[in-house]
């Protein structure tokens, strides 16, 4: 089955990648990649009380979602959304495990409320006032591809624009020993059923038995391999080049073939 849509806006934030404009320059080799820890901005679109309660995963997801919506010139209140993460907030999970290991076993109410997998989607709704439906997915390392397919299916079936956000943040020790995600990486896209004035490219996907693409740059490949949301990098590289092309993204037992036609 083929799924297709138009990409109306992109947001990205990750190690050494500050935003889509910067990432596009790096991925198209117009600018040298300089590795640096991801700096997550405070989510200014949230009320102050809510802003103080947010962890790294919410800051990341809201930052890339806001950038994509801004580039697409879309109204976030009207956008259904798909949020995909391989594990949500690792630091919050760590703090809850520490609390449960104590004799008192007292878990902070804020920690508890932030432990749900849909926490980023919930804060996005609070920040934007959106009452549109939101799907929240987890498919472990395949979460980016799973979320992309879900968002494309919604766009095609419902004939309305959809915000897709994929994001992962690092785990502290000792969880990192079992889940060695080294840093935060997030990407967001506004998918539209028809071409518009802000459209960057047409995207079409099919499932394939071909092997997934690797990044030629060793540092970029390390990101793609170690952070699940960064499995988007072969697709983002195509979009940064601004040319027609095909990328193979790792998924589950199969892969996802993505065809890009720039607008």
FIKE-275213 format. One record per residue: x, y, z of N, C-alpha, C, CB in turn; residue in three letters. Coordinates in steps of 0.1 Angstrom, whole numbers, padded with zeros to 4 digits, always signed. Atoms other than C-alpha are relative to their C-alpha. Glycine has a CB too. Layout:
<recs>
XYZXYZXYZXYZALA
...
</recs>
This chain:
<recs>
+0008-0012+0000+0000+0000+0000+0009+0012+0000-0010+0000+0012UNK
-0007-0012+0000+0013+0034-0009-0007+0011+0007+0002+0005-0015UNK
+0005-0011-0008+0009+0064+0014+0007+0012-0005+0001-0002+0015UNK
-0007-0012+0005+0016+0099+0002-0006+0013+0007-0001+0001-0015UNK
+0004-0013-0005+0013+0135+0013+0010+0011-0004-0002+0000+0016UNK
-0010-0011+0002+0031+0169+0011+0005+0004+0014-0006+0012-0007UNK
-0007-0005-0012+0056+0181+0037-0001+0015+0000+0014-0005+0001UNK
+0002-0015-0001+0046+0217+0047+0009+0007+0009-0014+0003+0004UNK
-0009-0006-0009+0071+0223+0074+0008-0010+0008-0007+0009+0010UNK
-0008+0010-0007+0099+0206+0093+0006+0007+0012+0012-0005-0009UNK
-0007-0004-0012+0114+0210+0128+0010-0010+0004-0009+0004+0012UNK
-0010+0009-0004+0146+0194+0141+0008+0006+0011+0008-0005-0012UNK
-0009-0004-0011+0167+0195+0172+0008-0012+0005-0007+0007+0012UNK
-0008+0011-0004+0196+0172+0181+0014+0004+0002-0001-0011-0010UNK
-0014-0003-0002+0233+0169+0188+0006+0007-0012+0007-0013+0003UNK
-0007-0008+0010+0250+0196+0168-0010+0004-0011+0011-0008-0006UNK
+0010-0004+0010+0217+0203+0149-0010+0009+0007-0007-0013-0007UNK
+0008-0010-0008+0200+0235+0161-0014+0002-0004+0007+0013+0000UNK
+0014-0002+0006+0170+0237+0138+0001-0005-0015-0004+0016+0000UNK
+0000+0006+0013+0160+0227+0103+0009+0007-0010-0015+0000-0006UNK
-0009-0007+0009+0179+0255+0085+0014-0005+0002-0002+0015+0002UNK
-0014+0004-0003+0211+0245+0102+0002-0015-0004+0003+0002+0015UNK
-0002+0014+0004+0205+0208+0098+0000-0002-0015-0012-0008+0006UNK
+0000+0001+0015+0197+0212+0061+0014+0003-0006-0011+0009-0006UNK
-0013-0003+0005+0230+0229+0056+0011-0010+0003+0005+0014+0007UNK
-0010+0010-0004+0249+0202+0075-0003-0013-0009-0002-0004+0014UNK
+0004+0012+0007+0230+0173+0058+0003+0001-0015-0014-0004+0002UNK
-0003-0002+0014+0236+0188+0023+0015+0003-0002-0009+0011-0006UNK
-0015-0002+0000+0273+0193+0032+0004+0014-0004+0007-0010-0010UNK
-0003-0014+0002+0271+0230+0028+0007+0006+0012-0012+0008-0004UNK
-0006-0004-0013+0283+0233+0064+0005-0012+0007-0011+0007+0009UNK
-0006+0011-0007+0306+0211+0084-0008-0003+0013+0015+0003+0003UNK
+0007+0005-0012+0290+0190+0112+0010+0001+0012-0005-0014-0002UNK
-0008-0001-0012+0303+0199+0146-0009-0006+0012+0003+0015+0004UNK
+0008+0007-0010+0291+0175+0173+0000+0009+0013+0007-0013+0003UNK
+0002-0008-0012+0277+0192+0204-0012-0006+0007-0001+0015-0002UNK
+0011+0005-0008+0253+0182+0232-0013+0008-0004+0003+0001+0015UNK
+0013-0006+0003+0216+0190+0225-0003+0010+0011-0011-0010-0003UNK
+0005-0010-0009+0205+0222+0241-0015+0002-0001+0008+0014-0002UNK
+0014+0000+0001+0168+0221+0249-0005+0014+0006-0006-0011+0008UNK
+0005-0013-0005+0150+0255+0252-0012-0002+0009-0004+0009-0012UNK
+0012+0000-0008+0124+0263+0278-0012+0002-0009+0001+0011+0012UNK
+0012-0001+0008+0090+0258+0263-0008+0013+0003-0009-0012+0001UNK
+0006-0013-0003+0079+0295+0263-0015+0000-0003+0007+0011-0008UNK
+0014+0000+0003+0045+0286+0248-0009-0006+0011-0002-0008-0013UNK
+0008+0005-0012+0035+0269+0281-0001+0011+0011+0007-0012+0006UNK
+0001-0009-0012+0022+0288+0311+0011-0003+0010-0014-0002+0007UNK
-0012+0001-0008+0049+0294+0337-0001-0012+0010+0001+0013+0008UNK
+0002+0011-0010+0034+0269+0362+0003-0014-0007-0014+0000+0006UNK
-0002+0013+0007+0034+0241+0336+0014-0001-0005-0010-0001-0012UNK
-0014+0000+0005+0068+0251+0322+0010-0005+0010+0004+0014-0004UNK
-0009+0005-0011+0084+0244+0356+0000-0015+0002-0003+0007+0013UNK
+0002+0014-0002+0071+0209+0356+0005-0009-0012-0015-0003+0002UNK
-0004+0007+0011+0084+0199+0322+0014-0006+0001-0001+0008-0013UNK
-0013+0006+0001+0112+0175+0316+0006+0001-0014+0000-0015+0004UNK
-0007-0001+0013+0136+0170+0287-0008-0004-0012+0013-0007+0001UNK
+0007+0005+0011+0113+0150+0266-0011+0010-0005-0007-0013+0003UNK
+0010-0010+0003+0085+0177+0267+0007+0012-0007-0008+0004+0012UNK
-0007-0011+0007+0110+0205+0259+0004-0003-0014+0012+0003+0009UNK
-0004+0005+0014+0123+0185+0229-0012+0000-0009+0007-0013+0001UNK
+0012+0002+0009+0089+0176+0215-0006+0013-0004-0010-0010+0006UNK
+0006-0012+0002+0075+0210+0219+0008+0009-0009-0004+0007+0013UNK
-0009-0008+0008+0105+0227+0203-0001-0003-0014+0015-0001+0005UNK
+0000+0004+0014+0105+0207+0171-0014+0001-0006+0005-0015-0002UNK
+0013-0001+0004+0067+0207+0169-0003+0015-0004-0010-0005+0010UNK
+0002-0014+0002+0066+0245+0172+0007+0005-0013+0005+0008+0012UNK
-0008-0004+0012+0093+0249+0145-0007-0004-0013+0014-0005+0001UNK
+0006+0005+0012+0075+0227+0120-0013+0007-0003-0003-0015+0002UNK
+0013-0007+0002+0041+0244+0126+0003+0015-0005-0008+0001+0013UNK
-0004-0014+0004+0058+0279+0122+0004+0000-0015+0011+0005+0009UNK
-0004+0000+0014+0074+0269+0089-0011-0003-0009+0011-0011-0001UNK
+0011+0004+0008+0042+0254+0076-0011+0011+0000-0006-0013+0005UNK
+0011-0011-0002+0022+0286+0087-0013-0007+0002+0000+0009-0013UNK
+0012+0007-0004-0003+0262+0102-0005+0004+0013+0002-0015+0000UNK
+0007-0003-0012-0028+0267+0130+0001-0012+0009-0014+0005-0002UNK
-0002+0012-0008-0017+0243+0158-0013-0005+0006+0010+0002+0011UNK
+0012+0004-0006-0052+0243+0173-0008-0009-0009-0008+0013+0003UNK
+0008+0008+0010-0066+0227+0141+0007-0012-0004-0003+0009-0012UNK
-0008+0011+0005-0039+0201+0136-0002-0013+0009+0014+0003-0001UNK
-0002+0013-0007-0045+0164+0146+0015-0003+0001-0008-0011-0007UNK
-0014+0003-0001-0012+0150+0157+0003-0015+0003+0005+0008+0012UNK
-0006+0013-0003+0009+0119+0160+0013+0002+0007+0001-0009-0013UNK
-0013-0001-0008+0036+0117+0187+0005-0014+0001-0003+0007+0014UNK
-0007+0014+0000+0061+0088+0185+0013+0001+0008+0002-0005-0014UNK
-0012+0000-0007+0088+0080+0210+0003-0014+0004-0001+0009+0013UNK
-0003+0014-0003+0107+0048+0218-0001-0003+0015+0014-0003-0004UNK
+0000+0002-0015+0105+0054+0256-0004+0011+0008+0012-0005+0004UNK
+0004-0012-0007+0094+0089+0265+0011+0005+0010-0013-0003+0008UNK
-0009-0008-0009+0110+0105+0296+0009-0010+0009-0007+0009+0009UNK
-0009+0009-0008+0140+0084+0308+0004+0005+0013+0012-0003-0009UNK
-0005-0006-0013+0151+0108+0335-0012-0001+0010+0004+0015-0002UNK
+0011+0001-0009+0116+0108+0350-0002-0015+0005-0013+0005-0007UNK
+0001+0014-0003+0115+0070+0349+0011-0004+0011+0002-0009-0012UNK
-0011+0002-0009+0149+0070+0367-0003+0005+0014+0013+0006-0005UNK
+0003-0006-0013+0137+0093+0395-0011-0008+0007-0005+0014-0002UNK
+0010+0008-0006+0106+0072+0400+0005-0014+0006-0012-0003-0010UNK
-0007+0012-0004+0127+0040+0402+0008+0002+0013+0009-0006-0011UNK
-0007-0003-0012+0149+0057+0428-0009+0001+0012+0009+0013-0002UNK
+0010-0002-0011+0119+0067+0449-0006-0013+0005-0011+0010-0004UNK
+0006+0013-0004+0105+0032+0448+0010-0009+0007-0006-0006-0012UNK
-0010+0008-0006+0138+0018+0459+0002+0004+0015+0013+0001-0007UNK
-0001-0004-0014+0136+0037+0492-0011-0006+0009-0001+0016+0001UNK
+0010+0006-0010+0118+0024+0523-0013+0007+0000+0006-0001+0014UNK
+0012-0008+0000+0093+0053+0521-0009-0002-0012+0003+0015+0002UNK
+0007+0003+0012+0084+0045+0485-0010+0012-0004-0008-0013+0000UNK
+0008-0012+0003+0070+0081+0480+0004+0005-0013+0001+0010+0011UNK
-0002-0006+0014+0066+0092+0444-0007+0013-0001-0006-0010-0010UNK
+0005-0013+0002+0062+0128+0436-0012+0000-0009+0011+0010-0005UNK
+0012+0000+0009+0027+0136+0421+0004+0006-0014-0010+0009+0006UNK
-0004-0005+0013+0045+0156+0394+0008-0010-0008+0009+0012+0002UNK
-0007+0011+0006+0068+0127+0387-0010-0010-0006+0010-0007+0009UNK
+0010+0010+0004+0038+0104+0385-0007+0005-0012-0010-0003+0011UNK
+0008-0005+0012+0018+0126+0361+0009+0001-0012-0005+0014+0004UNK
-0009-0001+0011+0049+0130+0339+0005-0014-0005+0012+0008+0003UNK
-0005+0013+0004+0054+0092+0337-0007-0006-0012-0001-0009+0012UNK
+0007+0006+0011+0028+0085+0311+0006+0003-0014-0015+0006+0000UNK
-0007-0001+0013+0039+0080+0275-0005+0012-0008-0002-0013-0008UNK
+0006-0011+0008+0016+0107+0261+0002+0014+0007-0015-0003-0001UNK
-0002-0012-0007+0030+0134+0283+0003+0012-0009+0012-0001+0010UNK
-0004-0010+0009+0045+0154+0254-0013+0005-0008+0010-0005-0010UNK
+0012-0004+0007+0012+0153+0235-0010+0008+0009-0008-0013-0005UNK
+0009-0008-0009-0007+0165+0266+0005+0014+0002+0000-0007+0013UNK
-0005-0014-0002+0016+0195+0271-0001+0008-0013+0015-0001+0004UNK
+0002-0007+0013+0013+0203+0234-0014+0005-0001+0003-0009-0012UNK
+0014-0004+0000-0025+0204+0238-0002+0012+0010-0008-0011+0005UNK
+0001-0011-0010-0021+0227+0269+0006+0013-0006+0007-0003+0013UNK
-0007-0012+0005+0004+0250+0251-0008+0007-0011+0014-0004-0005UNK
+0006-0005+0012-0016+0254+0219-0015+0002+0001+0003-0009-0012UNK
+0015+0000-0001-0052+0250+0232-0007-0009-0010-0005+0014-0002UNK
+0006+0009+0010-0057+0223+0206-0009-0011+0007+0011-0007-0008UNK
+0009+0011-0004-0086+0199+0211-0001-0011-0011-0014+0006+0003UNK
+0000+0010+0011-0078+0179+0179+0005-0013+0006+0009+0005-0011UNK
-0004+0013-0004-0073+0142+0182+0016-0002-0001-0007-0011-0008UNK
-0014+0003+0000-0038+0129+0190+0003-0014+0002+0007+0009+0010UNK
-0004+0013-0002-0023+0095+0185+0014+0000+0006+0000-0008-0013UNK
-0013+0001-0006+0007+0085+0207+0005-0014-0002+0000+0004+0015UNK
-0005+0013+0003+0028+0056+0195+0014-0003+0006+0001-0001-0015UNK
-0013+0005-0004+0057+0035+0207+0003-0013-0007+0001-0002+0016UNK
-0004+0012+0006+0074+0009+0186+0015-0003+0002-0004+0000-0015UNK
-0014+0001-0003+0108+0008+0203+0008+0007-0011+0004-0015+0001UNK
-0008-0007+0010+0135+0015+0177-0006+0003-0013+0013-0009-0003UNK
+0007-0002+0012+0110+0015+0149-0011+0011+0002-0007-0012-0005UNK
+0010-0010-0004+0090+0044+0165-0001+0011-0011+0002+0006+0013UNK
+0001-0011+0010+0099+0070+0138-0008-0005-0012+0014+0005-0004UNK
+0006+0005+0012+0088+0049+0109-0015-0003+0003+0006-0013-0005UNK
+0014+0003-0003+0056+0037+0127-0008+0013+0001+0000-0007+0014UNK
+0008-0013-0001+0046+0073+0135-0002+0006-0013+0008+0009+0009UNK
+0002-0006+0013+0053+0085+0100-0011-0007-0008+0014-0002-0008UNK
+0011+0008+0007+0031+0057+0085-0014+0004+0005+0003-0015+0001UNK
+0013-0003-0006+0003+0065+0109-0004+0014-0004+0001-0001+0016UNK
+0003-0013+0003+0005+0102+0102-0004+0001-0015+0011+0010+0003UNK
+0003+0000+0014+0005+0096+0064-0013-0006-0003+0011-0007-0008UNK
+0013+0006+0002-0025+0073+0067-0011+0009+0004+0000-0013+0008UNK
+0010-0010-0004-0044+0099+0086-0002+0011-0010+0003+0006+0014UNK
+0001-0011+0010-0036+0126+0061-0007-0004-0012+0015+0005-0004UNK
+0007+0005+0012-0047+0104+0032-0014-0003+0002+0008-0011-0005UNK
+0013+0005-0002-0078+0090+0047-0010+0012+0004-0001-0010+0011UNK
+0008-0011-0005-0091+0121+0065+0001+0013-0009+0003+0003+0014UNK
-0002-0012+0008-0078+0146+0039+0001+0013+0008-0012+0001-0010UNK
-0003-0012-0008-0066+0170+0065+0015-0001+0005-0009+0001+0012UNK
-0014-0001-0005-0032+0182+0077+0002-0007+0013+0005+0014+0000UNK
-0003+0007-0013-0015+0163+0105+0014+0004+0004-0001-0016-0002UNK
-0013-0003-0006+0014+0172+0128+0006-0013+0004-0001+0010+0011UNK
-0007+0012-0004+0039+0143+0132+0013+0004+0008+0004-0009-0012UNK
-0012-0003-0008+0065+0145+0160+0006-0013+0005-0005+0009+0012UNK
-0008+0011-0005+0092+0119+0168+0011+0005+0009+0005-0009-0012UNK
-0010-0005-0009+0115+0123+0197+0005-0010+0010-0006+0012+0008UNK
-0005+0009-0010+0138+0105+0221+0011+0008+0008+0007-0012-0007UNK
-0010-0006-0008+0159+0116+0250+0008-0011+0007-0006+0010+0011UNK
-0009+0009-0006+0188+0100+0268-0005-0006+0014+0014+0006+0002UNK
+0003+0005-0013+0186+0078+0299+0013+0002+0009-0003-0016-0001UNK
-0011-0001-0009+0208+0083+0330+0004-0014+0004-0003+0008+0013UNK
-0004+0013-0006+0228+0054+0346-0009-0003+0012+0015+0000+0003UNK
-0005+0012+0007+0221+0027+0354-0009-0005-0012+0000-0012+0010UNK
+0008+0003+0011+0193+0026+0328+0007+0001-0013-0013+0008+0000UNK
-0008-0002+0013+0217+0038+0301+0008-0012-0003+0009+0012+0001UNK
-0007+0012+0003+0236+0006+0305-0008-0010-0008+0005-0007+0012UNK
+0009+0009+0008+0206-0013+0291-0007+0007-0012-0011-0005+0010UNK
+0006-0008+0011+0193+0015+0269+0009+0012-0003-0015+0005+0003UNK
-0010-0010+0001+0223+0035+0257-0003+0010-0011+0013-0007-0004UNK
+0003-0012+0009+0207+0065+0240+0008+0011+0005-0016+0003+0000UNK
-0010-0009-0005+0234+0091+0242-0005+0015+0002+0012+0000-0009UNK
+0004-0014+0000+0215+0124+0237-0015+0001-0005+0009+0009-0008UNK
+0013-0003+0005+0182+0140+0227+0000+0003-0014-0006+0012+0008UNK
+0002-0003+0015+0170+0141+0191-0015+0000-0003+0007-0011-0009UNK
+0014-0001+0003+0136+0152+0178-0002+0005-0014-0008+0008+0010UNK
+0004-0005+0013+0120+0158+0144-0015+0001-0001+0006-0009-0011UNK
+0014-0002+0002+0086+0171+0134-0003+0004-0014-0006+0011+0010UNK
+0005-0004+0014+0067+0175+0101-0015+0003+0000+0003-0012-0010UNK
+0015-0002+0003+0034+0190+0091-0003-0006-0014-0003+0016+0000UNK
+0004+0007+0012+0019+0167+0065-0013+0005-0005+0000-0015+0002UNK
+0013-0006+0005-0008+0181+0042-0004-0009-0012+0003+0014-0005UNK
+0005+0009+0011-0031+0162+0017+0002+0006-0014-0014-0002+0003UNK
-0002-0007+0013-0025+0188-0010+0012+0009+0000-0013+0007-0005UNK
-0011-0010+0001+0003+0210-0022-0004+0014+0003+0006+0000-0014UNK
+0003-0013-0004+0004+0244-0007+0011+0009-0002-0004+0001+0015UNK
-0011-0010+0003+0025+0276-0009+0012-0003+0009-0005+0014+0003UNK
-0012+0003-0008+0048+0263+0019+0005-0014-0002-0004+0002+0015UNK
-0005+0014+0002+0052+0228+0006+0014-0001-0004-0009-0007-0010UNK
-0014+0003+0003+0087+0215+0006+0002-0011-0010+0008-0003+0012UNK
-0001+0012+0008+0082+0181-0011-0012-0008+0001+0013-0007+0004UNK
+0010+0011-0001+0058+0153-0019+0008-0012+0005-0006-0002-0014UNK
-0006+0012-0005+0065+0122+0001-0009-0012-0003+0002+0001+0016UNK
+0007+0012+0002+0054+0087-0008+0007-0012+0006-0003-0003-0015UNK
-0006+0011-0007+0060+0055+0012-0006-0013-0004+0000+0002+0015UNK
+0005+0013+0002+0058+0018+0006+0009-0009+0009+0001-0005-0015UNK
-0008+0009-0008+0071-0012+0026+0009-0008-0010-0009-0010+0008UNK
-0010+0006+0009+0102-0030+0012+0008-0010+0008+0009+0010-0007UNK
-0009+0009-0006+0125-0059+0020+0014+0004-0002-0002-0014-0006UNK
-0013-0005+0002+0155-0038+0010+0006+0004+0014+0000+0012-0009UNK
-0007-0004-0012+0181-0030+0036-0001+0015+0002+0015-0005+0000UNK
+0001-0014-0003+0179+0003+0054+0013+0007-0003-0003+0002+0015UNK
-0011-0009+0003+0201+0032+0044+0009+0003+0012-0004+0013-0007UNK
-0009-0005-0010+0232+0042+0063+0005+0014-0004+0013-0010+0001UNK
-0006-0014+0003+0247+0077+0066+0015-0002-0003-0002+0009+0012UNK
-0014+0001+0004+0280+0082+0048+0009+0006+0011+0002+0007-0013UNK
-0008-0007-0011+0293+0105+0076-0001-0009+0012-0005+0014+0002UNK
-0001+0009-0011+0305+0084+0105-0008+0006+0013+0014-0002+0004UNK
+0006-0006-0012+0292+0109+0132-0016+0000-0002+0005+0014+0002UNK
+0014+0001+0003+0258+0111+0114-0006-0014+0002-0003+0006-0014UNK
+0004+0014-0001+0256+0073+0112-0001-0004+0015+0010-0009-0007UNK
+0000+0003-0015+0264+0071+0150-0013+0005+0006+0012+0006+0007UNK
+0012-0005-0004+0234+0093+0156-0012-0009-0004-0002+0015-0004UNK
+0011+0008+0006+0211+0073+0133-0001-0013+0007+0002-0002-0015UNK
+0000+0014-0005+0222+0040+0149-0004+0000+0015+0013-0006-0001UNK
+0001+0000-0015+0220+0051+0186-0012+0007+0006+0012+0005+0006UNK
+0011-0007-0004+0190+0074+0188-0012-0004-0009+0002+0016+0000UNK
+0011+0005+0009+0157+0059+0175-0006+0010-0009-0011-0006+0008UNK
+0006-0011+0008+0142+0092+0163+0009+0004-0012-0003+0012+0008UNK
-0010-0004+0010+0174+0098+0143+0000-0010-0012+0014+0001+0006UNK
+0001+0009+0012+0165+0069+0120-0007+0008-0012-0009-0012+0003UNK
+0006-0009+0010+0148+0098+0101+0011+0006-0008-0008+0011+0007UNK
-0011-0008+0007+0183+0111+0090+0001-0003-0015+0013-0003+0006UNK
+0000+0002+0015+0183+0094+0055-0011+0008-0007-0001-0015-0003UNK
+0011-0008+0006+0149+0110+0048+0003+0015+0001-0013-0003+0007UNK
-0003-0014-0002+0160+0144+0062+0012+0004-0010+0004+0003+0014UNK
-0011-0003+0010+0192+0142+0040-0006+0002-0014+0010-0011+0000UNK
+0007-0002+0013+0170+0138+0009-0007+0014-0001-0010-0011-0002UNK
+0007-0013+0000+0149+0168+0019+0010+0011+0000-0009+0000+0012UNK
-0010-0011+0000+0180+0189+0026+0006+0002-0014+0010-0003+0010UNK
-0006-0001+0014+0193+0181-0009-0009+0008-0010+0004-0013-0005UNK
+0009-0006+0009+0162+0195-0025-0001-0006-0013+0004+0015-0001UNK
+0001+0007+0013+0162+0169-0052-0008-0013+0001+0015-0004-0005UNK
+0007+0012+0000+0142+0139-0062+0009-0012+0005-0006-0004-0014UNK
-0008+0011-0004+0154+0107-0045-0008-0010+0009+0011+0005+0009UNK
+0007+0011-0007+0146+0076-0025+0009-0004+0012-0002-0012-0009UNK
-0007+0004-0012+0156+0066+0011-0007-0012+0005+0000+0011+0010UNK
+0006+0012-0006+0151+0033+0029+0002+0001+0015+0007-0013-0006UNK
-0001-0002-0015+0143+0037+0066-0003-0014+0007-0011+0010+0004UNK
+0002+0012-0008+0146+0008+0091-0013+0001+0007+0012-0002+0010UNK
+0013+0000-0006+0113-0003+0105+0000-0012+0009-0012+0000-0010UNK
+0001+0012-0008+0103-0037+0119+0007-0012-0007-0015-0004+0003UNK
-0006+0011+0008+0109-0070+0100+0003+0005-0014-0009-0012-0001UNK
-0002-0006+0014+0107-0049+0068+0005+0014+0002-0013+0001-0008UNK
-0004-0014+0000+0118-0014+0059-0010+0009-0007+0014+0002-0006UNK
+0009-0009+0007+0100+0017+0046+0008+0007-0010-0006+0010+0010UNK
-0006-0007+0011+0109+0030+0012-0007+0014-0001-0001-0008-0013UNK
+0006-0014+0000+0104+0068+0010+0005+0006-0013+0004+0008+0012UNK
-0003-0007+0013+0103+0086-0024-0003+0015+0003-0008-0005-0012UNK
+0001-0015-0002+0108+0124-0023+0000+0007-0013+0011+0005+0009UNK
+0000-0008+0011+0098+0148-0050-0001+0015+0004-0012-0004-0010UNK
+0001-0013-0005+0106+0184-0042-0010+0009-0007+0014+0007-0001UNK
+0010-0009+0006+0080+0211-0048+0007+0013-0006-0010+0004+0011UNK
</recs>
